[in-house]
Amino acid sequence: GGARRAERGSGGWDRGGGAGVPVPVVIGLRFALDAGRGPTAVPVRQARVGAILAVSVVTTTLTFGSGLRNLVHKPDLYGWNWSYVLTSINGVPPQALAVLGTDSDVQGFAGYTDLHAQIDGQDEPILLGDKNAAVAPPILDGHALAADDQIVLGAATLSGLHKRVGDTVIGSFGTPADAPFYVPPTPLKIVGTATLPTVVGSGSFADHTSMGIGAILSKSFLQSKNQPAAGNADPTPGGQTLAFVRMHPNVSPVCALS
């Protein structure tokens, strides 16, 4: 007349309802996780591994999808805190920048030139722009360029150089044989880190700044006197290869493009 004692099989699973678990569930769990013995044994370990991998794949996919949606809706996270980029191999004509300066729909704009330079002996993609530019890649730490002898680095580039904000690096461009396209070793103070954009002007898609890679320097780093030496036949030479344009928040994409 006493309570029935639960019997346990070789796998240790409760065959009765002693633990408050319904009998069908207990039987199902036993079949799923108990390999058994003898001729009826089954490869349960592989099934467990497969189930774990399946759950991991689903979790990773959901996490990636959530992160991707976040990036799409918050372009600042990948260095794009402007609305449009004007780009030209021969340089964005100064006339185009003058028009932007008179357009009431434009909140701000800034010109940049994409090149490569040597930072502490390492070849790095760079953006040359104005000090205190109206539009610049998002700053993560420190501040944006405020002087000609300053530099802002991508976080990965900063780490690869084993430097910190406040340290000094040596910047150079080309070699003496490349003169007048040559900048001798020049001390530059690291004043900040930035989320650099993946954007291409006169360079190539395999050779550009990206989220954590590259640097921002003042355009005076590469003196403007070098521009005429290029022998550019374009009637509007001297323009920068990129222009970052930020529209006012209330301007629709249709109006902006018109």
KERO-403080 format. One record per residue (C-alpha): z, y, x. Coordinates in Angstrom, 2 decimals. Last residue first. Layout:
<nodes>
NODE         z         y         x
NODE         Z         Y         X
...
</nodes>
This chain:
<nodes>
NODE         z         y         x
NODE    -57.19     66.52     17.68
NODE    -55.14     63.86     19.45
NODE    -51.86     65.60     18.66
NODE    -52.81     66.21     15.02
NODE    -53.47     62.51     14.44
NODE    -50.36     61.48     16.40
NODE    -48.21     63.64     14.11
NODE    -46.39     66.69     15.51
NODE    -42.79     66.92     14.28
NODE    -41.31     65.69     17.57
NODE    -43.07     68.41     19.63
NODE    -45.60     66.89     22.01
NODE    -44.85     65.78     25.56
NODE    -47.75     65.70     28.03
NODE    -47.68     63.98     31.43
NODE    -50.63     65.12     33.55
NODE    -52.10     62.82     36.19
NODE    -54.60     63.09     39.06
NODE    -53.60     66.62     40.08
NODE    -56.29     69.28     40.19
NODE    -57.63     70.56     43.49
NODE    -61.27     70.44     42.60
NODE    -62.80     72.00     39.45
NODE    -66.51     72.10     40.27
NODE    -66.33     68.50     41.55
NODE    -68.05     68.25     44.94
NODE    -64.86     66.99     46.62
NODE    -65.07     67.53     50.38
NODE    -61.66     65.94     50.91
NODE    -60.77     68.66     53.40
NODE    -60.41     71.11     50.52
NODE    -57.24     69.23     49.39
NODE    -55.43     69.13     52.73
NODE    -54.36     72.77     52.44
NODE    -52.36     71.73     49.38
NODE    -49.70     70.27     51.69
NODE    -48.60     66.71     51.03
NODE    -44.83     67.03     50.74
NODE    -45.47     70.26     48.82
NODE    -46.14     68.05     45.80
NODE    -42.41     67.42     45.65
NODE    -41.53     63.76     45.77
NODE    -41.03     60.98     43.21
NODE    -40.60     57.41     44.44
NODE    -41.69     53.82     43.86
NODE    -40.48     50.66     42.19
NODE    -37.91     50.19     39.46
NODE    -40.03     50.52     36.29
NODE    -43.44     50.74     37.97
NODE    -45.28     52.94     40.45
NODE    -48.82     52.02     41.34
NODE    -51.05     49.70     43.39
NODE    -52.45     46.70     41.57
NODE    -53.72     48.87     38.71
NODE    -55.52     51.03     41.25
NODE    -55.02     54.61     42.42
NODE    -56.57     57.86     41.22
NODE    -54.34     58.10     38.16
NODE    -52.40     55.00     37.20
NODE    -49.25     54.61     35.12
NODE    -46.43     52.09     35.13
NODE    -43.59     54.54     34.69
NODE    -40.60     55.12     36.98
NODE    -37.11     54.70     35.59
NODE    -35.42     57.15     37.92
NODE    -32.89     57.30     40.74
NODE    -31.43     60.50     42.11
NODE    -30.92     63.03     44.90
NODE    -32.13     61.01     47.90
NODE    -32.47     63.58     50.71
NODE    -35.77     63.62     52.58
NODE    -36.21     63.83     56.35
NODE    -39.89     64.17     57.39
NODE    -41.88     61.84     59.65
NODE    -45.30     63.49     60.15
NODE    -47.57     64.09     57.13
NODE    -51.23     63.24     57.70
NODE    -54.42     63.78     55.75
NODE    -55.60     66.44     58.23
NODE    -55.34     64.20     60.15
NODE    -55.79     60.44     59.69
NODE    -55.51     59.72     63.44
NODE    -52.03     61.26     63.37
NODE    -51.01     58.48     60.95
NODE    -50.78     58.25     57.17
NODE    -48.04     59.89     55.10
NODE    -44.41     60.14     56.14
NODE    -40.96     60.04     54.56
NODE    -37.68     59.46     56.39
NODE    -34.70     58.64     54.20
NODE    -31.40     60.46     53.69
NODE    -28.37     59.31     51.70
NODE    -26.92     61.16     48.69
NODE    -27.93     58.49     46.17
NODE    -27.55     55.18     47.96
NODE    -29.59     53.27     50.52
NODE    -30.31     49.65     51.43
NODE    -34.07     50.38     51.45
NODE    -34.65     47.48     49.07
NODE    -31.86     48.77     46.80
NODE    -33.43     52.22     46.56
NODE    -36.84     50.66     45.95
NODE    -35.40     48.51     43.16
NODE    -33.69     51.53     41.56
NODE    -36.80     53.72     41.70
NODE    -36.36     56.65     44.03
NODE    -36.03     60.43     43.67
NODE    -36.74     62.50     46.80
NODE    -35.61     65.87     48.11
NODE    -36.81     68.18     50.90
NODE    -38.99     70.32     48.61
NODE    -36.11     71.21     46.30
NODE    -34.92     70.57     42.72
NODE    -36.25     67.07     42.12
NODE    -34.44     65.31     39.28
NODE    -30.72     64.53     39.19
NODE    -28.16     61.87     40.12
NODE    -28.46     58.53     38.33
NODE    -30.82     57.14     35.72
NODE    -33.31     60.02     35.51
NODE    -36.13     59.56     32.99
NODE    -39.60     60.26     34.46
NODE    -40.47     63.99     34.49
NODE    -41.65     66.64     32.05
NODE    -40.82     70.34     32.48
NODE    -40.78     69.83     36.25
NODE    -37.73     71.11     38.16
NODE    -39.71     70.79     41.40
NODE    -43.37     70.09     40.77
NODE    -44.99     66.70     41.26
NODE    -46.06     64.04     43.75
NODE    -45.69     60.50     42.42
NODE    -45.24     57.73     44.95
NODE    -46.19     54.09     45.60
NODE    -44.26     52.75     48.62
NODE    -45.25     51.56     52.10
NODE    -42.04     50.88     54.03
NODE    -41.35     52.68     57.32
NODE    -38.30     54.54     56.02
NODE    -40.48     55.70     53.13
NODE    -44.18     55.51     53.96
NODE    -46.50     57.03     51.41
NODE    -48.83     55.86     48.67
NODE    -50.47     58.11     46.12
NODE    -50.20     59.26     42.51
NODE    -50.58     62.98     41.85
NODE    -48.54     64.64     39.13
NODE    -48.97     67.48     36.62
NODE    -46.35     68.49     34.10
NODE    -46.27     69.10     30.36
NODE    -43.98     70.53     27.69
NODE    -43.41     70.89     23.96
NODE    -47.10     70.92     23.11
NODE    -47.93     71.66     19.46
NODE    -48.06     75.42     20.15
NODE    -50.96     74.94     22.57
NODE    -51.13     77.76     25.14
NODE    -49.86     75.83     28.16
NODE    -51.90     72.80     27.22
NODE    -55.05     74.92     27.50
NODE    -54.09     75.97     31.04
NODE    -53.57     72.33     31.96
NODE    -57.12     71.54     30.84
NODE    -58.49     74.46     32.86
NODE    -56.69     73.11     35.95
NODE    -59.03     70.10     35.70
NODE    -57.16     66.75     35.86
NODE    -58.10     65.31     39.24
NODE    -61.16     63.53     40.57
NODE    -60.06     60.09     39.38
NODE    -58.83     61.58     36.10
NODE    -55.75     61.08     33.95
NODE    -54.15     62.80     30.98
NODE    -51.02     61.01     29.85
NODE    -49.65     61.19     26.32
NODE    -46.37     61.43     24.40
NODE    -43.72     61.76     27.08
NODE    -40.58     59.82     27.98
NODE    -42.44     56.82     29.41
NODE    -40.20     55.37     32.11
NODE    -39.79     51.83     30.79
NODE    -36.56     52.51     28.90
NODE    -37.88     55.90     27.76
NODE    -40.36     53.92     25.64
NODE    -37.62     53.19     23.07
NODE    -39.29     51.62     20.01
NODE    -41.53     49.29     22.02
NODE    -38.74     48.55     24.50
NODE    -36.31     47.55     21.76
NODE    -38.94     45.34     20.13
NODE    -39.45     43.62     23.46
NODE    -35.70     43.08     23.90
NODE    -35.39     41.51     20.44
NODE    -38.36     39.24     21.11
NODE    -36.96     38.23     24.49
NODE    -33.57     37.39     22.95
NODE    -35.19     35.41     20.11
NODE    -37.37     33.51     22.57
NODE    -34.44     32.81     24.89
NODE    -32.33     31.48     22.02
NODE    -35.17     29.28     20.73
NODE    -35.86     27.94     24.22
NODE    -32.17     27.25     24.84
NODE    -31.82     25.40     21.51
NODE    -34.82     23.23     22.39
NODE    -33.48     22.60     25.88
NODE    -30.11     21.47     24.49
NODE    -31.84     19.16     21.99
NODE    -34.04     17.66     24.69
NODE    -31.05     17.08     26.95
NODE    -29.19     15.32     24.12
NODE    -32.23     13.20     23.30
NODE    -32.63     12.22     26.94
NODE    -28.96     11.16     27.04
NODE    -29.35      9.10     23.85
NODE    -31.76      6.59     25.38
NODE    -31.14      3.74     22.86
NODE    -29.10      0.53     23.12
NODE    -29.86     -2.13     20.48
NODE    -30.60     -4.89     23.01
NODE    -27.15     -4.55     24.54
NODE    -24.92     -1.60     23.93
NODE    -24.83      1.53     21.79
NODE    -26.12      4.92     22.86
NODE    -23.61      6.76     20.71
NODE    -24.66     10.38     20.11
NODE    -27.03     10.38     17.15
NODE    -26.03      7.07     15.57
NODE    -22.37      8.01     15.87
NODE    -22.98     11.50     14.53
NODE    -24.74     10.06     11.49
NODE    -21.96      7.56     10.84
NODE    -19.34     10.32     11.02
NODE    -21.38     12.53      8.71
NODE    -21.83      9.70      6.19
NODE    -18.03      9.00      6.28
NODE    -17.05     12.56      5.39
NODE    -14.85     14.24      8.02
NODE    -11.16     14.66      7.16
NODE    -10.08     13.10     10.45
NODE     -9.05      9.79      8.81
NODE    -12.27      9.57      6.77
NODE    -13.28      6.21      8.15
NODE    -15.42      5.04     11.00
NODE    -13.92      7.50     13.46
NODE    -16.10      7.65     16.60
NODE    -14.73      6.31     19.91
NODE    -18.06      4.87     21.11
NODE    -16.71      1.29     21.10
NODE    -15.73      1.56     17.47
NODE    -12.62      3.11     16.02
NODE    -10.91      1.90     12.87
NODE     -9.06      4.31     10.68
NODE     -5.80      3.02      9.33
NODE     -5.56      2.82      5.54
NODE     -2.58      4.60      4.18
NODE      0.17      2.31      3.06
NODE      0.00      0.00      0.00
</nodes>
